[in-house]
Amino acid sequence: MLKKLTLTTFILIGMAALAGVPALAQDKAAPQPKRASAPSYRQFDIGGSFYKTFVTNTSGMGFQQTPTSGMGGLIEARRLFSPLLGFEMAVSFGTGGQNYAPLATACALTCNNPVVKIGGRQVETSLDYVPSMKIGNLRPFLVGGLGVFISVPDSTPLGNNTSIRGAYIYGGGVEYDISRRLGIRGQYRDTWYKAPNISSIYPADGQYTHSAMPMGGVYYRF
């Protein structure tokens, strides 16, 4: 009797174990629910924008220097890691020259110089810090950095000089995702630098000026 009871017990345990194997395999095969991922701030993109420049006048050394406003384009490669960590490399190409004229009341050594008008082109390169905040399809951002501002004048009978200046860049804007890869970007950038001395008969006036550049364009995210 005891042997029959023991044998029956082992048979029942074995059947239960066999019945549990398929269920265990099914549980292992079932896909596990994915954890909700945190919002991604990472982004690498290349953007292009068109802009209009607005430049302030300067005066010193007995003459007034009046820049001519121009238009241009900006190309930027931007890498964002988090709301407080982002960088970009930017280069812009634009038009714009300088007009020089003696100051009647204090012309000093430039009294006998003629009024000079010089056209030209400008190139600016910069490395910028870019904090930003992702809000749905919008991303407001700030820009601040250091760069080089190069003025390349047109040729004139009185001669000219290519001017290279250190520059401080600041500004901000907002971008909007049209799709997963493509978006539009609007921004305002300002560049501070010493007024370029591209004329060979007028010296550098030693004053700081700035170029305001409202701009708009597109970007492609990789």
TACOR-V348249 format. One record per residue. N is the residue number from 1. SS is DSSP state (A for helix, B for strand, O for the rest). PSI is psi in degrees with one decimal (NA if undefined). OMEGA is omega in whole degrees, -180 to 180 (none if undefined). Layout:
N/SS/PSI/OMEGA, N/SS/PSI/OMEGA
This chain:
1/O/-43.5/-180, 2/A/-39.2/180, 3/A/-41.3/180, 4/A/-39.6/-180, 5/A/-42.0/179, 6/A/-43.9/180, 7/A/-41.2/179, 8/A/-38.8/179, 9/A/-46.4/179, 10/A/-38.4/179, 11/A/-43.3/180, 12/A/-41.2/179, 13/A/-42.0/179, 14/A/-42.6/179, 15/A/-38.7/179, 16/A/-40.7/179, 17/A/-43.0/179, 18/A/-36.6/179, 19/A/-28.7/-178, 20/A/-18.9/-178, 21/A/-50.2/179, 22/A/-38.3/-180, 23/A/-40.0/179, 24/A/-41.2/178, 25/A/-37.9/179, 26/A/-38.6/179, 27/A/-38.5/-180, 28/A/-35.1/-178, 29/A/-22.7/-177, 30/O/134.9/-180, 31/O/136.7/180, 32/O/141.5/179, 33/O/137.7/-180, 34/O/143.3/176, 35/O/142.9/179, 36/O/127.0/-178, 37/O/148.6/178, 38/O/153.4/179, 39/O/135.7/-178, 40/O/126.7/176, 41/O/-8.4/-177, 42/O/137.5/-180, 43/B/137.2/170, 44/B/126.1/-178, 45/B/161.8/172, 46/B/127.2/-176, 47/B/158.6/176, 48/B/137.5/-178, 49/B/155.2/171, 50/B/147.3/-177, 51/B/164.8/174, 52/B/134.8/-179, 53/B/146.3/174, 54/B/113.8/-171, 55/B/141.8/-178, 56/O/152.5/177, 57/O/157.8/173, 58/B/160.7/176, 59/B/145.5/-180, 60/B/163.9/179, 61/O/25.6/175, 62/O/13.7/179, 63/B/163.6/176, 64/B/137.7/180, 65/B/120.4/-177, 66/B/108.8/179, 67/B/151.7/174, 68/O/134.1/179, 69/O/153.4/-179, 70/O/-169.8/178, 71/B/159.9/-178, 72/B/-170.6/-180, 73/B/150.4/-178, 74/B/135.2/172, 75/B/132.5/-178, 76/B/139.9/173, 77/B/119.3/-171, 78/B/135.4/178, 79/B/118.1/-179, 80/B/134.2/-179, 81/B/-37.7/-177, 82/B/174.8/-180, 83/O/-32.0/-177, 84/O/2.3/-176, 85/B/109.2/178, 86/B/149.0/-178, 87/B/161.4/174, 88/B/153.4/168, 89/B/132.2/-175, 90/B/147.3/173, 91/B/136.6/-179, 92/B/150.8/179, 93/B/128.4/-178, 94/B/175.0/177, 95/B/156.2/178, 96/O/142.7/-179, 97/O/-163.4/-178, 98/B/141.7/173, 99/B/134.2/-179, 100/B/138.1/178, 101/B/135.9/178, 102/B/145.2/174, 103/O/122.8/-174, 104/O/-34.4/-174, 105/O/-17.9/-177, 106/O/56.1/-174, 107/O/-16.7/175, 108/A/-121.1/-175, 109/A/-5.8/-177, 110/A/10.1/-176, 111/O/-37.2/-176, 112/O/1.0/-180, 113/O/143.1/177, 114/O/164.0/171, 115/O/131.9/-176, 116/B/129.8/176, 117/B/121.1/-176, 118/B/122.5/173, 119/O/177.0/179, 120/B/-171.3/179, 121/B/157.4/-178, 122/B/140.3/178, 123/B/133.9/178, 124/B/132.2/174, 125/B/147.8/-178, 126/B/155.6/170, 127/B/120.4/-169, 128/B/149.0/171, 129/B/132.8/-173, 130/O/91.7/169, 131/O/149.4/-176, 132/B/170.3/178, 133/B/124.7/180, 134/B/121.7/179, 135/B/93.2/-176, 136/O/-126.1/177, 137/O/-3.0/-180, 138/B/147.9/174, 139/B/94.9/172, 140/B/149.5/-178, 141/B/161.4/173, 142/B/158.2/180, 143/B/134.5/175, 144/B/132.1/-178, 145/B/-170.0/-180, 146/B/149.9/-179, 147/B/-167.6/179, 148/B/131.2/180, 149/B/118.9/-176, 150/B/125.9/176, 151/B/121.8/-180, 152/B/105.7/-175, 153/B/157.5/169, 154/O/159.3/179, 155/O/143.8/178, 156/O/157.6/178, 157/O/-26.8/-178, 158/O/1.4/179, 159/O/163.9/-179, 160/B/173.7/-180, 161/O/143.5/168, 162/O/131.0/-176, 163/B/133.0/178, 164/B/122.2/-177, 165/B/143.2/168, 166/B/147.6/-174, 167/B/149.2/174, 168/B/129.8/-175, 169/B/135.6/173, 170/B/160.3/179, 171/B/-159.9/-179, 172/B/175.0/-179, 173/B/-161.4/-180, 174/B/145.5/176, 175/B/156.1/-177, 176/B/128.1/179, 177/B/115.8/173, 178/O/-38.8/179, 179/O/-172.2/-179, 180/O/-30.2/-176, 181/O/-31.0/-170, 182/B/144.7/178, 183/B/170.8/177, 184/B/150.2/-175, 185/B/129.3/173, 186/B/136.9/-178, 187/B/164.6/174, 188/B/127.2/179, 189/B/143.6/178, 190/B/136.2/-179, 191/B/123.6/177, 192/B/134.9/-180, 193/B/163.3/176, 194/B/140.1/-177, 195/O/130.5/-178, 196/O/140.9/177, 197/O/83.5/-177, 198/O/-7.4/178, 199/B/138.4/-180, 200/O/-15.0/-179, 201/O/-4.5/174, 202/O/133.3/179, 203/O/174.0/174, 204/O/135.5/-179, 205/O/-8.6/175, 206/O/7.1/-177, 207/O/151.7/177, 208/B/143.0/173, 209/B/175.6/177, 210/B/149.0/178, 211/B/115.9/175, 212/B/131.8/-175, 213/B/89.9/168, 214/B/138.0/-174, 215/B/160.2/178, 216/B/148.5/-180, 217/B/-157.1/-177, 218/B/165.5/175, 219/B/156.2/178, 220/B/125.0/-178, 221/B/131.8/179, 222/O/NA/none
